[in-house]
Amino acid sequence: MPAAASPGPLSLTLANLLLRPSARSRRTPDRAFDRLLDTAGQAAGDERFTDDFRHLLRCWSGAEHLTPVGWLSARGHVGRHLANRARIRRLLAEHPAIEREPVERPVFVVGLPRTATTLTHGVLSLSADHRCPLLWELLTPGLEPDAAEREKAIATARRLVGGINLFAPRFRHIHALRPEGPEECTFALPHTVMPLSQAVIPEYLPWHEAHDFGPDYRYLKQIYQVLQYGRPRRRWVLKSPLHLENLDALRAVFPDATIVWTHRDPATAVASFCSLVEHGMAVNTRPLDLDRIGATWLELLARSAARGLAARARIPRESLVDVPYSWLGADPAAGAPKLYAAVGARWTESDAARLPAVTARPRGTRVHSYDLARYGLTRADVDTAFADYNALRAEVDRA
């Protein structure tokens, strides 16, 4: 018998009851999108960007078992990207020098999800020479804000994190979000597979597979140029497991980037990520089909690894750093200096003194437990899907 998902907190049940009237707008997604676009504003010549998000909201509106909270989340996701796009384009028009800001030698931490990408990013964030985007900056990117603007942006991030912790209390044990902590490019990159972790929208996948990610990464660079403009220039340290399937597009925009690829047994990574998806999706979709989560993400993650392997052959060896899980997972005090040396950064006594705070489990969280079988998967399924990647991982472990 398939495993059953947990019923969810009472707060989520009450929120769905309260939001039921507003969920009727799901029947007319174009009208809902037009309201979001009117609020955000649209610059002339940006129709392709907005049309892509119109398509996403249409797909999301037809999601199976989408809850009222799920529909609110969908509109919030689309509305935030539209508003940020309008703000970035306005700032570029007002300050043309922004696009001349050099984003030199950035570090991108990539790899399958749950392979210590967050830990690796956190360790690299210790250096005073490095600049990691913070969650509140990614949610509301802009120029250096005054005190009131900064507090307003941080409050927006706090509401997001607070809502996740309220409706999915176990999520913080898997991936703890901090409003003022380093976060991943996923929040800024326009199109990723993350909507598929929130709702059952198979119609979106073919569009996503055929999508040209070049414009997305050019826009991502503009966001970091905005965040850098008028502030001290430091080396950007960026991160997202979802970059793995788009390395060619990433390197076309950031040709001098150093790619830090984290590695872990994919059977462990897939099980852990399916658990993350389960707890995140449960906020938006009821009931959950756990076997479908397993089948969907085994396919998507295996595809991501395959695309990453294909792009890897075109990356200069000096621009690629492989980080086995043991570097930071087993002995971070020994692994962190090796990581810094590999990316050409200085490891200092100050960094070493702050390392325990980054590697320790976040306060109030518990050990994350997960099992492939809960999602209808076996180790044999994963080993077959990741055969080529496992061959590379064996080489990395031997090196």
C-alpha positions in Angstrom: 0.0 0.0 0.0 1.4 3.5 -0.9 2.5 5.6 2.0 0.1 8.3 3.2 1.0 11.9 3.5 0.4 13.6 6.9 -2.9 15.5 7.3 -1.2 18.9 7.8 -1.6 21.6 10.5 -4.9 23.1 11.5 -3.7 26.5 10.4 -3.5 25.3 6.9 -7.0 23.9 7.0 -8.4 27.2 8.3 -6.4 29.2 5.7 -7.9 27.1 2.9 -11.4 27.7 4.2 -10.9 31.4 4.4 -9.3 31.6 0.9 -11.9 29.5 -0.8 -13.9 32.5 -2.3 -10.7 34.1 -3.8 -9.7 30.8 -5.4 -12.6 31.2 -7.9 -10.2 33.4 -9.9 -8.5 30.1 -10.9 -11.3 29.6 -13.4 -10.1 32.7 -15.3 -6.3 32.6 -15.1 -5.8 35.2 -17.9 -7.9 37.7 -15.9 -6.0 36.9 -12.7 -2.7 37.4 -14.6 -3.9 40.8 -16.1 -4.5 42.0 -12.5 -1.1 40.9 -11.4 0.4 42.6 -14.5 -1.5 45.8 -13.9 -0.1 45.9 -10.3 3.5 45.2 -11.4 3.5 47.3 -14.6 5.0 46.2 -17.9 7.6 48.0 -20.0 7.2 48.1 -23.7 9.1 45.4 -25.5 8.9 42.9 -22.6 6.0 40.9 -23.9 8.0 37.7 -24.2 8.8 37.7 -20.5 5.2 38.4 -19.5 3.8 35.9 -22.0 6.0 33.2 -20.5 4.6 33.9 -17.0 1.0 34.1 -18.4 1.6 30.5 -19.7 2.9 29.4 -16.3 -0.1 30.7 -14.5 -2.5 29.1 -17.0 -0.7 25.8 -16.4 -0.8 26.3 -12.6 -4.5 27.1 -12.7 -5.2 23.6 -14.0 -3.1 21.8 -11.4 -4.7 18.7 -9.9 -5.9 19.0 -6.3 -4.6 22.6 -6.0 -5.8 24.1 -2.7 -6.8 27.8 -2.2 -3.5 28.3 -0.5 -1.8 26.7 -3.5 -3.6 29.1 -5.9 -2.6 32.1 -3.6 1.0 30.8 -3.8 0.9 30.5 -7.6 -0.3 34.1 -7.9 2.3 35.3 -5.4 5.1 33.5 -7.3 4.1 35.0 -10.6 3.3 38.5 -9.2 6.7 38.7 -7.5 8.6 37.9 -10.7 6.5 40.4 -12.6 7.1 43.2 -10.0 10.8 42.5 -9.8 11.2 42.5 -13.6 9.5 45.9 -13.8 11.7 47.3 -11.1 14.9 45.9 -12.6 14.0 47.3 -16.0 13.2 50.7 -14.5 16.5 50.8 -12.7 18.4 49.9 -15.8 16.7 52.7 -17.7 17.4 55.2 -14.9 21.0 54.1 -14.3 22.5 52.8 -17.6 25.9 52.3 -15.9 24.4 49.4 -14.0 24.8 47.1 -17.0 28.5 48.0 -17.1 29.0 46.6 -13.6 31.5 43.8 -13.9 30.5 40.5 -12.4 34.0 39.0 -12.3 35.0 35.4 -11.6 31.7 34.5 -9.8 31.5 31.1 -8.1 28.4 29.0 -8.8 27.7 26.1 -6.4 25.8 23.5 -8.4 24.9 19.8 -8.0 21.9 17.6 -7.4 19.7 18.9 -4.6 20.6 17.6 -1.1 24.2 17.1 -1.9 25.5 19.8 0.5 25.1 22.7 -1.9 23.6 24.9 0.9 26.5 23.9 3.3 29.1 24.6 0.6 27.5 28.0 -0.2 27.4 28.8 3.5 31.1 27.9 4.0 32.1 30.1 1.0 30.0 32.9 2.4 32.3 33.2 5.4 35.0 35.2 3.5 34.9 39.0 3.7 36.0 38.9 0.1 32.8 37.1 -1.0 29.3 38.4 -1.6 26.3 36.1 -1.3 22.8 37.3 -2.1 20.5 37.3 0.9 17.0 36.0 0.8 15.4 39.4 1.3 17.5 40.8 -1.6 16.5 38.0 -3.9 12.8 38.5 -3.1 13.0 42.3 -3.6 16.1 43.1 -5.6 17.0 46.8 -5.9 19.6 49.4 -5.2 21.0 50.0 -1.7 17.9 50.8 0.3 17.5 53.3 3.1 16.6 51.9 6.6 12.9 52.0 6.0 13.1 50.3 2.6 15.4 47.7 4.0 13.2 46.8 6.9 10.2 46.6 4.5 12.0 44.2 2.3 13.2 42.1 5.2 9.6 42.0 6.6 8.5 40.6 3.2 11.0 37.8 3.6 10.0 37.2 7.2 6.3 36.8 6.1 7.3 34.2 3.5 9.4 32.2 5.9 6.8 32.6 8.6 4.1 31.3 6.3 6.2 28.3 5.3 7.0 27.5 8.9 3.4 27.8 9.9 1.9 25.7 7.2 4.8 23.2 6.8 6.4 23.1 10.2 8.7 20.2 9.2 10.1 22.0 6.2 12.6 24.0 8.3 14.2 20.7 9.5 15.0 20.0 5.8 15.9 23.4 4.5 15.9 26.2 7.0 15.2 29.6 5.4 16.6 32.7 7.0 15.3 36.1 5.8 18.7 37.7 6.3 20.8 34.7 5.4 22.5 33.6 2.1 20.0 32.0 -0.4 20.0 30.5 -3.8 19.5 32.0 -7.3 16.3 29.9 -7.6 14.4 32.8 -6.0 15.6 35.2 -8.8 15.8 33.0 -11.8 12.6 33.4 -13.8 11.9 29.8 -14.9 12.9 26.7 -13.0 11.3 23.3 -12.3 10.4 24.5 -8.8 6.7 25.1 -9.6 6.6 21.3 -10.2 7.6 20.9 -6.5 4.5 22.8 -5.5 1.8 21.5 -7.8 1.0 18.8 -10.3 1.3 20.7 -13.5 2.6 18.2 -16.2 1.6 20.7 -19.0 4.4 23.0 -17.8 7.2 20.4 -18.3 7.3 20.2 -22.1 7.4 24.0 -22.3 10.2 24.1 -19.7 12.2 21.4 -21.6 12.1 23.5 -24.8 12.7 26.9 -23.1 15.7 29.0 -24.1 17.4 29.8 -20.8 19.8 32.3 -22.3 17.5 35.4 -21.6 16.9 34.1 -18.1 20.6 34.1 -17.2 21.1 37.5 -18.8 18.4 38.8 -16.6 19.9 37.0 -13.6 23.2 38.9 -14.2 21.3 42.1 -14.4 19.8 41.4 -10.9 23.3 40.9 -9.5 24.5 44.0 -11.3 21.7 46.0 -9.6 22.6 44.5 -6.2 26.2 45.4 -6.8 25.7 48.9 -8.1 27.0 51.7 -5.8 28.3 49.1 -3.3 31.7 47.6 -2.6 32.6 45.0 -5.3 33.3 41.6 -4.0 33.4 38.2 -5.6 29.9 36.8 -6.0 29.3 33.4 -4.6 26.0 32.0 -6.0 24.2 28.8 -5.6 21.4 26.6 -6.9 21.0 22.9 -7.7 18.8 24.0 -10.6 21.8 25.5 -12.4 23.0 21.9 -13.1 20.7 21.4 -16.1 21.5 24.9 -17.5 25.3 25.1 -17.3 25.7 26.0 -21.0 23.4 29.0 -20.6 25.0 29.9 -17.4 28.5 29.9 -18.8 27.5 31.8 -21.9 26.5 34.7 -19.6 29.2 34.2 -17.0 32.2 32.9 -19.1 34.8 33.3 -16.3 32.6 31.6 -13.6 34.1 28.8 -11.4 31.7 25.9 -11.2 31.7 24.1 -7.8 29.9 20.8 -8.3 28.9 19.0 -5.1 28.6 15.2 -5.1 26.7 12.6 -3.1 25.1 9.2 -3.5 22.0 10.0 -5.7 20.0 7.4 -3.9 20.4 9.5 -0.7 19.9 12.7 -2.5 16.7 11.6 -4.4 15.1 10.3 -1.2 16.0 13.5 0.7 14.7 15.7 -2.0 11.4 13.8 -2.4 10.9 14.4 1.3 11.5 18.1 0.8 9.0 18.1 -2.0 6.5 16.2 0.0 6.5 18.7 2.8 6.6 21.8 0.6 3.9 20.5 -1.8 1.6 19.6 1.0 1.0 23.3 1.6 -0.4 23.7 -1.9 -1.8 20.3 -3.0 -4.2 17.9 -1.2 -4.2 15.0 -1.3 -0.6 14.1 -2.3 0.4 11.2 -4.5 3.8 10.2 -3.0 4.5 7.6 -5.7 4.0 10.4 -8.3 6.4 12.6 -6.4 9.0 9.8 -6.6 8.5 9.1 -10.3 8.4 12.7 -11.3 11.6 13.8 -9.4 13.5 10.7 -10.3 13.0 11.6 -13.9 13.7 15.3 -13.5 16.8 14.9 -11.3 18.2 12.2 -13.6 17.6 14.6 -16.6 19.4 17.4 -14.7 22.4 15.2 -14.0 22.5 14.0 -17.7 22.4 17.6 -18.9 25.1 18.6 -16.4 27.3 15.8 -17.6 26.9 16.8 -21.2 27.8 20.4 -20.4 30.7 19.4 -18.2 32.7 18.2 -21.2 32.7 21.8 -22.4 33.9 23.4 -19.1 37.7 24.1 -18.9 39.2 21.9 -16.2 40.5 25.0 -14.3 37.0 26.4 -14.1 35.5 23.2 -12.4 35.8 22.2 -8.8 34.4 18.8 -7.7 33.4 18.6 -4.0 32.7 15.1 -2.7 30.2 15.0 0.2 32.9 13.9 2.6 34.8 17.3 2.3 32.2 19.1 4.4 29.8 16.4 5.5 32.5 14.4 7.4 35.2 16.9 8.4 34.4 20.5 7.6 37.4 21.8 9.4 39.7 19.9 7.0 37.4 20.3 4.0 36.8 24.1 4.1 40.4 25.1 3.5 40.6 22.7 0.6 37.4 24.2 -0.9 38.8 27.7 -0.6 42.1 26.7 -2.2 40.2 25.1 -5.0 38.3 28.3 -5.9 41.4 30.5 -5.5 40.2 32.1 -2.2 42.0 32.9 1.1 41.1 30.8 4.1 41.7 32.9 7.2 41.7 32.4 11.0 38.6 34.5 11.1 36.8 32.2 8.7 37.9 29.2 10.7 36.5 30.8 13.9 33.1 31.2 12.3 33.0 27.8 10.6 31.2 26.0 13.4 28.3 28.4 13.3 27.8 27.6 9.6 28.2 23.8 9.8 26.0 23.4 13.0 22.4 22.3 12.6 20.1 25.4 12.8 18.7 26.0 16.2 15.4 24.3 16.8 15.6 21.8 13.9 15.8 18.1 14.1 17.6 15.4 12.1 15.9 14.8 8.7 14.8 11.3 8.1 13.7 9.9 4.7 13.3 6.7 2.7 13.1 5.9 -1.0 10.4 3.3 -0.5 8.0 6.0 0.8 8.0 7.4 -2.8 7.7 4.0 -4.5 11.4 3.9 -5.5 14.2 1.4 -5.0 18.0 1.8 -5.0 18.0 -0.1 -8.2 15.7 2.5 -9.8 18.0 5.3 -8.8 21.2 3.4 -9.7 19.8 2.7 -13.2 18.7 6.3 -13.8 22.0 7.7 -12.6 24.5 5.2 -14.0 26.6 7.7 -15.9 26.6 10.1 -13.0 27.6 7.4 -10.6 30.6 6.6 -12.8 31.7 10.3 -12.5 31.1 10.3 -8.7 33.3 7.2 -8.4 36.1 9.1 -10.2 35.7 12.1 -7.9 35.8 9.9 -4.8 39.0 8.3 -6.0 40.7 11.6 -6.8 
